[in-house]
Amino acid sequence: YQKLAGFVGNWTSKGSGIDSPFGPAETQSLTIHCEWFPGHTAVVRHLDGTKSLSGEDHELQVLTYDPVAKGYFSHWFNNLGGSGVYRVSISNDTLTAASVAEVQGKPYKIRGTMTGLGTDRLSYVQEYSEDGKVWTAYFHSTGTRVK
């Protein structure tokens, strides 16, 4: 569980995306509050902000380690009715999350990579692939810890 400790605290984040199957190009600005769940078995992340086209942006994420599955998971929910689960791996200062999303009946593999765990600056890129071989980056963001 201690690999999740680097998320705890308050953050600001700025990001931008390109046109993709998941929506139009837009920018995003967030404040993020991350805290340990009682028992220190999960980190709860509250993301609140705005997107340049779609307006208010609120998301709840729960990052945890599942000792039975022997892996990390991220469960998320947003104010637009979206939700999902990502399988997560953590190695050194890098978190990689993987999932599958369906848009208009077409499945896409999703991969998010965050670097800088354990520091005061996190870089994030989200990519999609139709075949799992060719990946297209469609969102980038940078998070800064608020001191």
LINTACOR-V301156 format. One record per helix or strand of 2 or more residues. SS is the DSSP state (h for helix, s for strand). FROM is the first residue (numbers start at 1). TO is the last residue. If there is no record, write none. Layout:
SS;FROM;TO  SS;FROM;TO
//
This chain:
h;2;7  s;9;17  s;27;36  s;42;51  s;55;66  s;71;78  s;83;91  s;94;103  s;106;115  s;121;129  s;136;145
//
